[in-house]
Amino acid sequence: MKQNDIDPIISEMVGDVVGLCSPLQIFLVSRKNSSDGELKGFKLCIVAGDGSDPRALESKLALETDCVVPCDFIVYTAAEWIELVEDDCSFAYRVDNMGVLLYGER
């Protein structure tokens, strides 16, 4: 999937996340579509600054964003991301290699 193929609902959520927490990176981890191609849900991975509390930020994003389809978040601090992205058994490694970078730089 290319970045310009991203559904407007996902793009809007990326903008909301950027406005709430100024992340370093946002990846699209997965998306579910109906048989006719309509977006039914998606998951974003957010890499936040090292001063962030990932659990608190996940809660904040869930409470302060509104989406017409189910949206899940997973949050890593930059330090966690740097450590885990090198471990080929970690979820972060899979996201870095198979997710779609929607915001930030690699």
Secondary structure, DSSP 4 states (H G I P E B T S, - for coil): --GGG--HHHHHHHHHHHHHH--SEEEEEEEEE-TTS-EEEEEEEEEE-TT--HHHHHHHHHHH---SS-EEEEEEEHHHHHHHTT-TTSHHHHHHHHSEEEES--
